């Protein structure tokens, strides 16, 4: 039989991992990369213009948790690798598994087009087009990520009279020395940026519109994620894992509402990991506000009725899924609000041979989830797993959407949310194992 041809879109961590598993299974693999380097978002100032990395960026999980299972970081690498460490690691990974020769650099995919009728008994066939090429494949793995299309809040972007930028465009703290800065958000990027600029700014305000769970980077001299990974076991109930994690965070930081954060609700949240923001707020290097009520030129008025003249407003207001190469009707749901109707976050039910890798948010390092998704897709393409019927997949997708809506705060940030322990258990059981 002729080897299956597989296209992987994107040479970041998800794409490289996917290509590695597909190639090891004996498939003929091409990787399309829009820029001239591998590493995706971890390549600072990447010429593919899709990286949100800033000069001081470090990962939020330790190197032990972040590494692919069969390729550890070198002993010289710091406990929390920065973007240079990550870029070098992914280059080393690609070289070690002989993936470089598979990559078509400077190849912007303009269209992924089905060449079959999914409602007839036809084998999947897909065309991948770039500006200069057109190739046919038996399957396509899209690994382009969901953190490259900024989500703007109209009031911030349109009404602020000073310098406005989304956190995607923030690159280095030197650009903000001596300025009065308002950072909106309380996720990882917002807290990193506020801590970055507060040391040399005239004023830094952090607007926490939602209640965060802020995890420390280190505890008892150890990376916090090295401690919590010990409780990430399927036999430990999820409520207990979350309670232990929150208790440890409370031991490290105390009561966050005492610092000015809103009282937490009952819904689950995507956690924030930061080593300094709590101290910055406690030392008044960062002023904490709960919301913005109005903007008039450079004057920002907050929910406590105080006002401040600011030079820069940095909006860490999240991202929306952007798939410019995908024809209408292929990926359904609500991409603008980060809801994709994908079976197990990977498979569009109507379109065999198309897989979305890495389109999720989770409570651990992404690389481990990439590996599990890639191996699952590999087994589908090898015929070792048979997917359920379309009706069953749609039912599963709806059940997942209902579950997320009932457990998480109803914001676009949580549209792709997955707790990794139950998700990996679901993925392992998904589909019928073929003998």
ABEGO torsion letter per residue (X at the ends): XBBBBBBBBEABAAAAAAAAAAAAAGBBBBBBBABABBGEAABBGBAAGABABBAABBBABBAAAABBAABBBBAABBABBBAAAAAAAAAAAAAAAGAAAABBBGBBBABBBBABBAABBBBBBBBBBBAABBBBBABBBBAAEAAABBBBBAAAAAABABBBBBAAABABAAAABGBBBBBBEABAAAAAAAAAAAAABABBBBBBABBBBBBBABBGGBBAAAAAAAABBAABBAAAAAAAAAAAAAAAAEBAAAAGBBBBBABBBBBBBBAAAAAAAAAGABBBBABBABBBEABBBBAAGBBBBBABBBBBAEBBBBBAABBBGABBEBAAAGBBBBBGGABBAABBGBBBBGBBBBABBAAAAAAAAAAAAAAAAAGABBBBBAAAAAAAAAAAAAAAAAABBBBAAAAABBBAAAAAAAAAABEBBBX
